[in-house]
Amino acid sequence: MPQLSDNLPDCRIPTLKWLRQLGCTYVIFQGTDEVDTAHKGYWTKEDVLPHKRNCEQLGMTLESMMIPIDFYKKARFGEAGRDREIENVCKTIQAVGRAGVPMMEWRFWPDFYWDQRVGYYHPQGRGGAIYTANDYSRVANAPPLPEVGVVGEDEMWKRCLYFTRPIVEAAEKAGVRLSMHPCDPPNRNMRGAARIFARPDGLRRLLKEVPSKANGITFCQGTITEMGVDVFAEIKYFVSRRRVNLVHFRTVRGTAPKYTEVFIDEGDIDMVQAMKVWKDAGYTGPMVSDHTPQVEGDTPGGHVGRAFSLGFMRAAVQAVNTLS
């Protein structure tokens, strides 16, 4: 049984109750931008504990928190001042460890956008549901983003490893696992900027360059499907090396440079078979539904669509356990 959960925008009691009522006891806290209420640029143990206590009040475990992307903007851009950011991220990891939260998720690419600037649009799908789709041809001829510029692969690796090595060392000391999410959308180049985690070989290199057990990945099944690779083979590879710390269990239709994020039961991957691959590989860690189309009458957080995905995931777990 994997630790079924979802990416939560907050750890307020109503949000946690929704997740608990769906049968989940593990919490993946993704929307952490407001944890630092004093805008210090880092967290203390006291910043983390209220969210952990809310989870415990409902009999839930706060399993993971996201490192806010704005905490290390200069590091992603290779700018002066990144050493202070790294120091603050290390402080944050130490605070999370002292609070008893075992994992932090993070991402590393400079153009962190989810709109038309990187080729996103929103077509209608099944029954008029609103999907998220990406087509790189929409921005292929666009100039480099002014704030990003042209960044080669070697330079991006230098920036990433300069950041990764000290934060992994801090995680080791704090007893925290780090989980790095691959680039999404997984285009090797986005308007002149290299995306080094747009293929599994980039993830492999990261784990080789920084071989600590504290350094792992978020296996976003949707993003890795978008890469056009053998997803099941990649699951087996990374799980066999015990480097998967979190799974985003979703599917898409198509591959980069053009794909659509669809409902969990209508993508290119047989998701019941995918669940069996996770089971056979021996994965028992946290697994979330992640993105879902916008359905009629849904909330801004997508509670209805995500509930559909979580129900499918629970049924898939029961199916593969019964049939094995």
Wavefront OBJ file of the C-alpha trace (Angstrom):
o trace
v 0.000 0.000 0.000
v 1.578 3.287 -1.039
v 1.019 6.337 1.156
v -1.852 7.819 -0.872
v -2.169 11.584 -0.568
v -2.417 14.771 -2.604
v -0.499 17.997 -3.097
v -2.182 20.366 -0.646
v -2.273 24.171 -1.016
v -2.294 24.584 2.783
v -2.558 22.665 6.050
v -5.697 24.335 7.329
v -8.156 22.087 9.135
v -10.868 22.117 6.396
v -8.326 21.154 3.732
v -6.952 18.376 5.897
v -10.451 17.126 6.709
v -11.202 16.817 2.987
v -8.109 14.677 2.490
v -8.729 12.620 5.636
v -12.321 11.938 4.595
v -10.976 10.445 1.360
v -9.016 7.914 3.419
v -5.585 9.558 3.327
v -3.417 9.901 6.424
v -0.232 11.330 4.871
v 0.081 15.004 3.918
v 2.182 16.429 1.081
v 2.222 20.187 1.716
v 3.048 21.834 -1.604
v 1.666 25.382 -1.290
v 4.184 26.532 1.312
v 4.785 30.122 0.138
v 3.066 31.572 3.224
v 4.800 29.439 5.866
v 7.360 32.223 6.308
v 4.823 34.732 7.619
v 7.527 37.240 8.591
v 9.108 37.121 5.095
v 12.550 36.289 6.476
v 13.527 34.178 3.479
v 13.804 31.002 5.554
v 11.803 28.921 8.047
v 12.307 28.233 11.721
v 11.005 25.238 13.636
v 8.298 27.513 15.024
v 7.143 28.300 11.456
v 6.716 24.600 10.701
v 5.114 23.300 13.903
v 1.601 24.834 13.510
v 1.151 22.972 10.218
v 2.431 19.736 11.712
v 0.117 20.097 14.720
v -2.906 20.610 12.466
v -2.073 17.329 10.757
v -1.597 15.514 14.049
v -4.917 16.875 15.344
v -6.628 14.841 12.619
v -4.444 11.768 13.037
v -2.380 12.597 9.953
v 1.361 12.685 9.263
v 3.007 15.703 7.648
v 5.286 13.777 5.290
v 6.677 16.482 3.008
v 6.919 20.251 2.527
v 7.962 22.139 -0.608
v 10.969 24.464 -0.512
v 9.467 27.748 -1.803
v 10.831 28.481 -5.267
v 11.377 32.156 -4.390
v 13.796 31.166 -1.610
v 16.459 30.471 -4.243
v 15.718 32.693 -7.231
v 19.275 34.063 -7.393
v 20.648 30.519 -7.314
v 18.462 29.549 -10.267
v 19.540 32.670 -12.141
v 23.212 32.326 -11.193
v 23.260 35.783 -9.615
v 25.219 37.410 -6.819
v 23.561 36.792 -3.469
v 22.937 33.100 -4.069
v 25.223 32.113 -1.184
v 22.877 33.844 1.257
v 19.943 32.041 -0.336
v 21.722 28.697 0.023
v 22.414 29.474 3.663
v 18.726 30.247 4.185
v 17.568 27.084 2.405
v 19.929 25.068 4.633
v 18.397 26.787 7.679
v 14.955 25.838 6.378
v 15.921 22.191 5.912
v 17.356 22.101 9.436
v 14.150 23.625 10.835
v 12.014 21.041 9.057
v 14.200 18.263 10.425
v 13.946 19.609 13.973
v 10.168 19.780 13.589
v 10.092 16.087 12.652
v 9.080 16.383 8.989
v 11.035 13.778 6.998
v 11.058 15.206 3.468
v 11.287 18.379 1.365
v 10.507 18.651 -2.344
v 12.195 21.156 -4.674
v 12.587 22.157 -8.330
v 15.344 23.773 -10.359
v 14.697 25.682 -13.558
v 14.705 29.475 -13.972
v 11.567 30.029 -16.079
v 9.086 28.804 -13.497
v 5.862 29.705 -15.307
v 2.586 27.891 -15.935
v 1.016 30.052 -18.648
v 1.250 31.075 -22.296
v 4.854 32.255 -21.859
v 5.980 28.623 -21.983
v 3.281 27.255 -24.302
v 0.381 26.395 -21.994
v -3.268 26.723 -23.041
v -6.608 25.301 -21.860
v -8.734 23.307 -24.325
v -12.063 21.686 -23.496
v -12.161 17.940 -22.989
v -14.578 15.247 -21.872
v -18.010 16.702 -21.181
v -16.652 20.238 -21.420
v -14.042 19.814 -18.683
v -11.178 22.303 -18.919
v -7.834 20.626 -19.602
v -4.307 21.958 -19.390
v -2.224 21.420 -22.522
v 1.212 22.446 -23.725
v 2.411 23.069 -27.272
v 5.964 24.323 -27.616
v 5.316 25.473 -31.202
v 3.354 28.367 -29.666
v 6.587 29.822 -28.245
v 9.301 28.150 -30.351
v 9.993 31.381 -32.247
v 9.599 33.661 -29.234
v 12.706 35.501 -27.985
v 14.425 34.497 -24.745
v 12.555 35.530 -21.615
v 14.100 38.888 -20.612
v 14.669 37.901 -16.994
v 16.205 34.523 -17.970
v 18.169 35.117 -21.159
v 20.090 32.421 -22.997
v 21.483 29.737 -20.661
v 23.454 26.745 -21.926
v 23.331 23.254 -20.475
v 26.810 23.451 -18.914
v 25.974 26.705 -17.165
v 22.679 25.311 -15.852
v 24.456 22.274 -14.433
v 27.002 24.528 -12.733
v 24.204 26.548 -11.122
v 22.301 23.458 -10.074
v 25.234 21.585 -8.537
v 26.466 24.734 -6.774
v 23.057 24.794 -5.075
v 22.488 21.046 -4.688
v 25.670 19.985 -2.913
v 25.326 22.204 0.177
v 21.581 21.647 0.591
v 22.010 17.866 0.362
v 24.738 18.066 2.985
v 22.358 20.034 5.215
v 19.638 17.438 4.594
v 21.965 14.604 5.599
v 22.725 16.312 8.899
v 19.049 17.114 9.508
v 17.769 13.622 8.685
v 15.653 14.969 5.834
v 15.158 13.418 2.379
v 15.183 15.790 -0.598
v 12.977 15.085 -3.612
v 13.727 16.914 -6.871
v 10.916 17.310 -9.422
v 11.860 17.047 -13.133
v 11.357 20.004 -15.469
v 7.763 20.510 -16.583
v 7.109 20.946 -19.463
v 9.998 18.631 -20.348
v 11.460 20.531 -23.278
v 15.244 20.347 -23.466
v 15.298 24.063 -24.227
v 12.747 26.693 -23.253
v 13.153 29.912 -25.244
v 16.943 29.714 -25.083
v 17.315 28.291 -21.563
v 18.424 24.685 -21.124
v 16.217 22.414 -19.044
v 18.576 19.829 -17.628
v 15.901 17.651 -16.033
v 13.766 17.249 -19.148
v 14.925 13.645 -19.664
v 15.656 10.727 -17.310
v 19.367 10.986 -18.102
v 19.414 14.362 -16.345
v 17.863 12.801 -13.252
v 20.407 9.992 -13.378
v 23.246 12.497 -13.591
v 21.960 14.434 -10.583
v 21.916 11.279 -8.467
v 25.392 10.345 -9.700
v 26.864 13.821 -9.112
v 25.421 13.970 -5.585
v 25.177 10.299 -4.510
v 23.904 10.902 -0.981
v 20.946 8.848 0.230
v 19.375 12.194 1.142
v 19.242 13.093 -2.564
v 16.253 11.582 -4.383
v 13.625 12.447 -6.960
v 9.947 13.065 -7.327
v 8.882 10.622 -10.015
v 6.206 12.705 -11.717
v 4.677 10.027 -13.899
v 2.896 12.651 -15.994
v 6.067 14.609 -16.724
v 8.101 11.483 -17.456
v 5.348 10.227 -19.770
v 5.567 13.583 -21.559
v 9.260 12.827 -22.197
v 8.289 10.021 -24.585
v 10.242 7.286 -22.770
v 9.348 3.815 -21.476
v 7.717 4.949 -18.236
v 7.496 1.472 -16.716
v 11.207 0.854 -17.324
v 12.050 4.179 -15.670
v 9.908 3.296 -12.633
v 11.788 0.031 -12.225
v 15.182 1.737 -12.671
v 14.756 4.465 -10.083
v 12.845 2.396 -7.513
v 15.451 -0.380 -7.699
v 18.036 2.200 -6.641
v 15.805 3.475 -3.825
v 15.938 7.026 -5.140
v 12.188 7.715 -5.531
v 10.933 9.732 -2.579
v 7.557 10.845 -3.967
v 5.290 9.838 -6.867
v 2.931 12.067 -8.841
v 0.511 9.465 -10.214
v -1.031 11.066 -13.276
v -1.217 10.536 -17.011
v -1.265 12.580 -20.208
v -2.114 12.223 -23.864
v 0.791 12.882 -26.220
v 4.411 13.762 -25.566
v 6.495 16.926 -25.649
v 6.540 19.169 -27.593
v 2.719 18.783 -27.581
v 0.602 17.015 -24.975
v -2.575 17.341 -22.903
v -3.073 16.618 -19.204
v -6.197 14.454 -19.050
v -8.299 12.539 -16.523
v -6.535 9.628 -14.875
v -8.599 7.071 -16.834
v -8.097 8.390 -20.381
v -4.373 8.913 -20.955
v -1.819 7.012 -22.997
v -0.712 4.902 -20.011
v -2.777 2.062 -18.515
v -2.847 3.364 -14.951
v -3.933 0.104 -13.337
v -0.963 -1.554 -14.995
v 1.191 1.360 -13.820
v 0.064 0.752 -10.242
v 1.054 -2.901 -10.627
v 4.516 -1.831 -11.822
v 4.912 0.343 -8.713
v 3.799 -2.565 -6.535
v 6.101 -5.091 -8.216
v 9.015 -2.654 -7.964
v 8.435 -2.527 -4.203
v 7.463 1.131 -3.838
v 5.509 1.922 -0.646
v 6.209 5.658 -0.250
v 3.985 8.703 -0.754
v 1.916 8.930 -3.941
v -0.283 11.881 -4.923
v -2.794 12.457 -7.715
v -1.339 15.818 -8.810
v -2.862 17.681 -11.801
v -6.450 17.075 -12.861
v -8.823 18.730 -15.346
v -11.228 21.377 -14.048
v -14.726 19.918 -13.717
v -18.081 21.659 -13.395
v -18.695 23.137 -9.949
v -15.167 22.465 -8.723
v -13.232 24.594 -6.230
v -10.138 26.653 -7.155
v -8.058 23.882 -5.577
v -9.657 21.200 -7.746
v -11.117 19.202 -4.864
v -13.700 17.398 -7.027
v -11.289 16.425 -9.791
v -8.644 15.334 -7.297
v -11.203 13.272 -5.371
v -11.970 11.426 -8.625
v -8.247 10.725 -9.122
v -7.754 9.574 -5.528
v -10.745 7.238 -5.787
v -9.261 5.736 -8.943
v -5.874 5.337 -7.224
v -7.381 3.565 -4.217
v -9.336 1.233 -6.502
v -6.179 0.527 -8.529
v -4.280 -0.388 -5.352
v -7.056 -2.754 -4.304
v -7.206 -4.259 -7.809
v -3.495 -5.044 -8.043
v -3.430 -6.412 -4.494
v -6.437 -8.657 -5.163
v -5.207 -9.932 -8.512
v -1.587 -10.509 -7.472
l 1 2 3 4 5 6 7 8 9 10 11 12 13 14 15 16 17 18 19 20 21 22 23 24 25 26 27 28 29 30 31 32 33 34 35 36 37 38 39 40 41 42 43 44 45 46 47 48 49 50 51 52 53 54 55 56 57 58 59 60 61 62 63 64 65 66 67 68 69 70 71 72 73 74 75 76 77 78 79 80 81 82 83 84 85 86 87 88 89 90 91 92 93 94 95 96 97 98 99 100 101 102 103 104 105 106 107 108 109 110 111 112 113 114 115 116 117 118 119 120 121 122 123 124 125 126 127 128 129 130 131 132 133 134 135 136 137 138 139 140 141 142 143 144 145 146 147 148 149 150 151 152 153 154 155 156 157 158 159 160 161 162 163 164 165 166 167 168 169 170 171 172 173 174 175 176 177 178 179 180 181 182 183 184 185 186 187 188 189 190 191 192 193 194 195 196 197 198 199 200 201 202 203 204 205 206 207 208 209 210 211 212 213 214 215 216 217 218 219 220 221 222 223 224 225 226 227 228 229 230 231 232 233 234 235 236 237 238 239 240 241 242 243 244 245 246 247 248 249 250 251 252 253 254 255 256 257 258 259 260 261 262 263 264 265 266 267 268 269 270 271 272 273 274 275 276 277 278 279 280 281 282 283 284 285 286 287 288 289 290 291 292 293 294 295 296 297 298 299 300 301 302 303 304 305 306 307 308 309 310 311 312 313 314 315 316 317 318 319 320 321 322 323 324
